[in-house]
Amino acid sequence: MAATLAAYSSNDASASKKGKGPNNSGSHSSSPASNIPSGPTKVIFKDKKEAMEAFKDLLREKKVPSTANWETALKLISRDPRYEYLSKLNEKKQAFNAFKIQKQKEEKEDQRLRDKKAKEDFEDFLTLHESVNSSVKYYRLEEMFGEMPVWKNVGESDRREIYLDALRNMQKNEKEEEKRLRRKNTNRLTDILNRMTGIRFDTTWAMAQKMLIDNPAFADDDDSCPWTRKTP
């Protein structure tokens, strides 16, 4: 009985050693399938529209110009894996043409906003610059500011139109300021005359002017009427 048990133990040990041999397909060896390199993951889109938008994103990322033809675009995008987002050539070209139209619209709008900003800056420049008034000539402005970006950023015809509008606004503002100052001076003069006891019904304007010039309240007023202001 002991000899029989010893024989079984010897067979089990031999079988165990065989299980660890190099030709054994045990758990420590890799299966042939696991050594096969995996290819790129295929992107799945919910519909053709989404795939076309992704293709247009590729064109945008590669900075394809809005003026490019298909051959030029192809040189920029053909090596990118996303080029295969659309399988058919006519679909790729369709997305490319849609991208160009959209990009041209965006560029046109950007240019419009830049032009609008340049015109506004030029108008503000003319309105606020201390050397510009309602009597300044266009050629004089060109001599003074012709090399400045604020001048060059606006086209000739737009510049002249803005110049004329600015002059009209300046003239309007200057007239309004003159009216305001005239009303102020009239009220001020009336107040001073009413407080001057030397003014009588038979006082002439020449006499009143002399009295006003000698009046401290009037002489110290910088906004007093120019025809009676004291000469320095």
RAMO-V125270 format. One record per pair of residues at least 12 apart in sequence whose C-alpha atoms are under 7 Angstrom apart, sorted by the first residue. I is the first residue (numbers start at 1). GAP is how many residues later the second one is. D is the distance in Angstrom with one decimal. If there is no record, write none. Layout:
i=(I:I)
gap=(GAP:GAP)
d=(D:D)
This chain:
i=(51:51:52:55:55:55:55:56:56:56:58:62:62:66:66:66:118:118:118:119:121:122:122:123:123:126:127:133:134:134:134:185:185:185:209:213:213:213)
gap=(34:35:43:27:28:30:40:39:40:43:24:14:15:34:37:38:32:35:36:35:29:28:29:39:43:40:39:37:33:36:37:38:39:40:19:15:16:17)
d=(6.1:6.6:5.7:6.9:6.9:6.5:6.9:6.3:6.8:5.9:7.0:6.5:7.0:4.9:5.9:5.9:7.0:6.0:6.2:6.3:6.8:5.7:6.7:6.3:6.7:6.9:6.6:6.7:4.9:5.4:5.5:6.8:5.8:5.9:6.0:6.7:6.7:5.8)
